[in-house]
Amino acid sequence: MPDEHGIEALSGIDGLRVFRHSPVLPPEADNAEVLIPDFLAGEALSLVDRLPKLRLVQLLTTGADAWAGRLPEHVMLSTCRGAHGGSSAEWAIGALLTFYREFTEFDTARRAAMWTPHTTDTLQDKRILVVGAGDLGHQLRRRFDAFDAHTTLVASRARDGVHGVDELPDLLPKHDAVVLVVPLTEATTRMVDAKFLALLPDGAIVVNVARGPVVDTEALQAELITGRLRAALDVTDPEPLPADHPLWTMPNVLITPHVAGNCAGHRARAYRVAAAEIARFAAGETPLNLLRGAY
């Protein structure tokens, strides 16, 4: 465990011995079968080779790109799917409302002590394309329903109520905004390229709550410079975004520093999911959130 919060969260699981690996690895590590890294992989990656009986790495994050493909074959990798979807969905809704209800423009007017009443756009009746149909995708659809927006879910493969990624060329021109919530994999890296963006209608909003490299930054910049598209980015490529990067000064861009899931209670929610996964593992069951690679 990385901290005392984790020790408390797992203390009620029968047959489990829990100890911290930060700041130093204790002698008991020789018998450790489960590793929970902190939110940032960092030094925890280096611990894997020092845990001879390790069988499961349980993440506190939904994203697993820092760990995928970096573990021995006999070590399972479980994500924290279900812990942060609500928070990230909340961020995406807020980002779209900021654009449609012109909160930034009204705040600029406030700073100038200007009263500027006018009609704005609305999220109601907007057609929202959500690329990624995991926990976050379904959390988004539930919230968009509450705003009377119309949601289309897309996943790597079509299934009941979800379109396949091969349908994107037909879907993109029919939507007012696209929200990206896919994991970062070889298949999703730069999936949002110049061709993808060109298919969006004028005025569409690109919302990235996934990982920065899912979007081709240069292709996005090219569209933003013309003013044809808008973008809300919680993640960027590169990340952090350098101070002299052109995205900072574009008026049709909203940027936050990778904080969509980082809000009050996020650690407690993550440990609830992690504790449930480890309880399954301790009972000889397969954890539900094992990394599968699809979205």
N, C-alpha and C positions, 0 to 999 in steps of 0.2 A: 504494500500500500504506500502511496506517496505522502499521506498526511493522517492526522488524527480523525478527520471527518470520515475517512474510509474505514478506519478501525472501528469506529462507533457504528457505522452503517452495516458492517458485516458481523458484528459481535453476536448476533442472535442465530447465526447459522450453525447447526449442529455439526460437530466433528471438524470444525475449521479452526486452524491456528493462524492468527493474523499478526503481522509485524510490518514495520515501516522499512522501506528501502532508501529513504532519503533522510539525511544527507549521505549516510553510509550504508553499505549492505551488511546486515547482521550475520552471525555464524549460522543461524537457522536457514539461511538461503539455500544451503545444500539440499534441503528437502522440499523446497518450494515448488509447487505444481502450477500455481497461478501467479501472474504478474499483472498488476494494475498500474500503468504509467500515469503520470500527471497529464494535464490537457495538452501540453506540448511534449512531443516525443523526447527531444533533447538527449540527456544522458541515459534515459531508460533503455534506448536501443542497445547501448553497450552492455547492459546487464544480462541480455539474453544468453550470451556465451558463458556467463558465470553462474547460470542456474541449471545444473545438470539434469534435474527432474522436471523441468518446465514442460507443461502440456497445453497451457492456455494463456493467451494474452487477452485481457479484458480491457477494452478502451473506455474512456470517459467521454469520447467524442463519437459523432456519427461518421465523420470522414476518417478513412483509414489509409489514405494515400501515403502517409509517412511510414506505414508498417507493411503494407501489402507487398508480397514478394521478397521480404527481408527476414523471414522467419524460417527455421528448419521445417521440413515437411511434416514432422510429427507434432508440431505445435499449432494449435488452432488459434484463430484470430476472431474475436467477437467484438462487434461495435456497440455503441450505446444508442442504437436506433430506438426512438420513442421518447428520449429525454429532452431533446432540444427542438423538435419539430414545431411545437407551438410557438416558441420564442422567435424562431426564424420566420415562420409564417406571419407573425405579428409585424416583424420588420418589413417584410415585403409589402404587406398591406399599407403600412405607414409610408413607405417610399412611393407607392403609386398614388396615395392620397395627397402627398406633398406636391406631386406634379399636377394631378387633376384639379385639386382645389387651390393651387397656386400659393401655398403657405410661404414659400421662399420669397415670392414677389410681394406678398402682403407684409412680410417681416421687413423687407427692404424699405417699403413705404412707411412702416412704423418708425423705423430708425430716422427717417427724414420728416417725421411728424406730418405725414400726408394721409388724408382720408381718401381712399381710392375704391369706392364701391363699384363692382361690375360683376357680370355673370361669368362663372367659371365652368369648367368641364366637371364631370362626375364619374365615379367608379361604377355607378349603376348602369346596367345594360352593356357594360364593356365585355368584350370577348377576350378572355385570358387563356393563353396557351401555357400550360405548365409542363416543362420537359423534365421528367423524373416522377415516377409514380410510387415512391416508397412512402414512409411515414410522413415526411414533410409535404410531399405532393398531395396526399389526402388531407392533411391538416389545412393546406391552402384551399383546397376545394371547399371544405366545410366553411371556412371563413368567407370565401368569395360568395358562397350561396347567401350568407347573411347580408351581404351588400348588394344583392340582386344582380351580381355579375354572372357571366356564363363561362364556366371552366371546361377546358378540354385537356385531359391528361394524356401524356405520351410517355412510353417506356421503350426499352430496347426491343421488346416483343409485344405484339398486340394481345390483349386478353379482354375479358368482359369489362366493358366500361372504359377501356384504355386503348388508345391507338398505338401502333408501332412506329418506331423512329423512321421507318421507310416512308411513312406518310407525311413527313414534315414538309416536303415541297408543295403539297396541296394544302396543308393546314396554315402555314405561315402567312400567306396573303390575306387570310380571312380573320386574323386576330389583331386586336389593338395593342396587346402587350404580350411578351413572352418572358416567363419566369423560369430561370435555370436552377434546378435543384438536383442535378445528377452527381454521382461520385466522380472523382477524377481517375480515369482509366486511360489506357491507350486509345480506346474507341471514342472517348469523350474529349480528349485533348484537342483543343481548337476546333471543336465541332461547329462552333459559331464563327464561321469564316465569312469572307466577302460574299460568297454565293448565298449563304444562309441569310445574311443581313439584307441583301438586295431583294429578297422575297417578301420582306415585311412591308406593310403599307406605310405611306408617309405619316409621320407623327407617332409611329409606334414607339413603345418603351421597352428597352431590354433591361431586365432585372437579373443580376447575377448574385445568387445566394449560395452558389456551389463552390467552385474554386476558380481562381484567376485564370489559369491556363485553359479552362473550358472555352474561353473567348479569345479569338485572335485580336489582340489589342490594336494592332495597326489597322486592321480592317474596320474595327469599331470606330477608331479615331477618324478614319476617312469619311464615314457616314455622319459622325457627330459634327465634323467641321462644316459640312454643308447645311447642317441644321435639320436634315431630313428625319433623323431619329433622335431619341433621347435615351439616357441610360441611368440606372440606379445600381451602384456597384458597392457591395459590402466586401468584395474580394477583387484583387487586381493582379495583373501580370505585367511587370514585376510587383512583388509585395515584400515589404512596404513600398508604396509608390514614391519614387524619388521626388525631392522638393521641386525640381525643375521640370517635372513631367507635364506635358501639355494638358492632360486630363484635368489637372487641378483648376485651370482657368477657363474651362469651357462652361458656358452658362446653362447648357442643357444636360448637365451631369450632376448627379447626387452621389457623393462618396462618403462611406463610413469605414473605419479601420478594422474590418473583420470582427464585428461585434454583434452580428445578428442574433446569435444564440447566447451571448454573454450578458445576462441580466440577473436580477435578484433571484436567488433560489436555484441557479443553474447547476451548482455543485451538488446540492441535495437531490435534485431530480436525476442527475447523472448517476449518483451512487445508488439510488433506488433501483434503476435499471441494472446496474452492475451487480448489485446484491442478488437480484432475482436470477441473473444469468449464472452466477457462481453457485447459487443454491442448487440450480439444476445440475451443474457440473458435479458438485459434491454428492448429489444423489445418484450419480451414474447416468444422468440424462444428457442429451445433446443440447447445448445452448441454442436459443432461438435466433440469435443475431449473428451467427457465424457468417463471415464474409463470403458472399457468393459471386460478386463481380457484376451482376446485372443491375438494372435500375427500373 
